[in-house]
């Protein structure tokens, strides 16, 4: 829109201000400045551009420039400066308010989307405003760094700019939630979430990223988000050092803990005797963890534990003596390994049950 297309109502009283400034040399009164600010707010709310509005004021200045001999150029120019400055102040105030309102609407939508607290039909309608079509499948990736992040922080901005530069507008929603970076993307565009994981890892200084499975519909976003959060929690409890976790690869762990009482009984029944060892059960559980994680290769397990192979072998023998289960025996190995996983998931023996 050009300056000539700006309605006259947004210049109301401007010619009078110029004429009076030329006659008296006075500055604008408080009421006149408030009037300029109010007009600026109304123009912003109506959707007019500030550049065109300033141009309209300058055009009006040329049209209504006082032609009397007594006109003081300095006084008139000062009035022009004051009037346009007041108008722009009101315009910017309305813009800031609109931005805050949009941010509040976006934050409310994100909370409802990730927690499923809204009617799914209404949520799907609101989602289109943010470029998401919830009738399709979506997947969610969550990145967690050493510190908490909020929208507007350097790390989220860096990741967002990288995603936009690489993929443009692909119905991607990037936000923060509870200090973590969150990316929602169409379920058939796995490359988007993998790229998000790469960028988030770099922006957070080596943070961990978890990717939920693609799920259908508005409720699917909640499910995928929860899967990603659970994957991060599992990684912390099991000391998984992978930078990128896929919930699909960790499905066995929720299954193992679905019946918490049964798992607790297995842990106590299988590993309980280890509490009788000198130094308690934890060093021997760590030994089993390293042994199983290294593919039951004693030399590799010893290296991970900074032990000699002989010391590791002694520990395995001690475990056999206390529990009656031989870690080297394939028949006993599954029970021991499942019990060790259960102990780590339930934080035993630190947490008693």
C-alpha positions, 0 to 999 in steps of 0.5 A: 500500500502506498502513502496515497492509499492511507485513509485521511482519518489517520491524519486527523488534526495533523494539518492543524498542528502544522499551522499552529506550530507555524503561528506560535512556534509551540511544541505539541501538547500532551493531548495532541501527542496522545491523539497521535499515539492513539491514531498510530495504534488504530493504524497498526490494528487496521494492518497498515504498514508503518512505511506507508503511514510515514510516507502519508505524513510526509506527503501531508506535510508538503500539502499543508506546509504553512505559506505565511511569511511568519512560518518558522521552518524550525518550529514546523519541522519540530512539530512534524518530528514530534507528530510522527514520533508520537504516531510511530510510538503508538504504532509500535506499542500496538505491534508489541501488544499484538506480538505478545497476544500471538505468543500467548495464543501460540503457547496455549496451543503448544501446551494443548497440543503436547498435553492433549488438554483440548477437544481434538476437533478444535485442536485440529482447527487451531493447528492449521493456523500454525501449519500443522494438519493433524489428520496426518501422522506426526512425530516429535523429537525432544532435545535436552541440553545441560541448561534449560532453554526458552523460546528466543534463546540463542540455541532454539533460534539457531536450530530454527534458522537451520531448519528453515534454511534447509527445509523451508515451510514443511509444516514444521513446528519448533518450540520449547517446553520445560526447558527442552527443544521440541520439534513436531514434523510430519511422520513421513519426513524423518529426515527433518527430525534427524536434521533437527537432532543434528542441529540441536546436538550442536546448539546445546553443546552435545545434548541428547535427542530422543525421537518418538514414533510417528502417530496418527491424529492430534492424540498421536502428537501427545503419544509421540511426545511422551515416547520421546520424553520416556526415551530421555528418561530411560537413557538417563537411568540406563546410562545410554550414551547415544546422542540420538535415541529412537523410541522404537528401539527402546520399546522393550524397556517399558514392557519390562517395567509394565508390571513393576511388582513382578520386576521388583520380585525378579530383581530381589529374587535374582540379585538380592544375594549380592547385597551380602558381598563386601562393598554391597551389590552395586559394584557387582551390578556394574560388573554385570552391566559392563559384561553384558554391554560388551557382548559377554567379552571379558577383556572388553568388560574389564577395559570398560571397568578399568580392571584386569581380566583376572579381577573381572573373572573373580567378580563373575565367579563371586556373582555365581557363588552368591546368586547361583546363576552363572553369567557365562552360562547362556541358560542363566544369562537371560535371567541375570541380564533382565534382572540387571536391566530391571535394577537399573530401571528401578534404581535398585539398590539405591531405592529399596522396595 
